[in-house]
Amino acid sequence: MFDKLDEMEKGRGNELTEEIDSKITNRIQMTSRFFKSSLLVAITLLFISCRGEKFDHQPVHPNMNMDQQERFEAQEQNRFFADGRGMRMPVEGTVARGNLREDKAFYQGISEDSSFVDEIPVTVNRSFLQRGQKQYETYCTPCHGSTGDGQGIIMVGRYGYVPAPSYHIDRLRNSEDGYIYSTIANGIRNMPAYAHQIDVEDRWAIVAYVRALQRSQYVPENEMQQYDVDLAALDQQYQQAQEEEMARQEAQSGGGGEEISAARGEQIYMQNACQTCHSQDGSDGIGPTHLNIFERTRQLADGSTVTADEEYLRESIVNPNAKIVEGYDPVMAPYSYLSDAEVQSLIEYMKTISDNQ
């Protein structure tokens, strides 16, 4: 009986042992399969990531309808045409939509007879002036200054540019609005055209702001009397400033330690970019040539003649619009800010490029 019990216990023990061994074997097999699968996934990801180039765009791009367009890029080849060009000129006799620009007054600043329009062809209000101020301060102040006096940082720094004129001279105060617009759009002398940078309406906004600057510096006395302003005190301050300026100029004209020489005159000539408008080889330019100018007889626009002596040259530098040479426009800016010694040095230099010294 005990022998049978022993055999039964042994049988049960063997069954438990086999069950445990089976579970251990299954666990080992499952672990092995897991590691093999993980290794296979890792190797697959490794090979997928080895593209040979950087992946610089988003991996998921579900909306493709704007990426694949039936169009040609700039300079792309188009085999449909004989010349193979994708960029085509407009059909002859046609105008692209929005480019007709038949309103000459608005787009060009001129009337039907090609004369400059007198007034801005746009409604001027406070917001329009504020827009003009913003554009003016962005594009114009470096040369023309914040008040329009022509004393911008480029001018006072003497970087070799033709001096920008003040907006507060009679010629520009009395000019047409279309003239100022045309100058902005097309440029003048060494001022570049800003048509590619400033929109049409913004050009007119700048014109309006320039007019506001001119008005601010040239208010008639009878209008100023309407406000609480001490005109007598302002006039006294102005007279004092004028006297101090005259004293400074007199001190400079008396020598003042300033050098007067042709060499210095040549340096001033180049610093102020006189060669931009006046050639030294006899060729024509915006202004008359300076070759052999000294003591030469000049034919003036009013029909009279004048000899280009020192007095004439001095006046032409300081007040260039006093006598206009025939065939040339009165567009030269005054160089009145130069000292007497500097002006005399310029004259001495111009003598050196003239036969009649």
URWO-V825457 format. One record per pair of residues at least 6 apart in sequence whose C-alpha atoms are under 6 Angstrom apart, sorted by the first residue. I is the first residue (numbers start at 1). GAP is how many residues later the second one is. If there is no record, write none. Layout:
i gap
I GAP
I GAP
//
This chain:
i gap
76 10
77 7
77 8
77 9
78 6
78 7
78 8
104 6
105 6
109 7
109 8
109 69
110 6
110 7
111 6
116 62
116 63
117 61
118 58
118 59
119 58
128 77
129 80
132 73
132 74
132 77
133 76
136 70
141 11
142 10
142 11
142 12
143 9
143 11
143 12
144 6
144 7
144 8
145 6
145 7
148 18
148 19
149 17
150 14
150 15
150 16
160 111
160 112
160 113
161 111
161 112
162 110
162 111
165 168
168 46
184 10
185 8
185 9
185 10
186 7
187 6
253 87
260 81
260 85
261 84
262 83
262 86
262 87
265 80
265 81
265 84
266 83
277 8
277 9
277 10
278 7
278 9
278 10
278 11
279 10
280 10
280 11
281 10
282 7
282 9
291 62
291 63
292 62
292 63
293 61
294 14
294 15
294 57
294 60
295 12
295 13
295 14
296 11
296 12
297 9
297 10
298 7
298 8
299 6
299 26
299 27
300 24
300 25
300 26
301 23
301 24
301 25
317 18
318 16
318 17
318 18
319 15
320 14
321 9
351 6
//
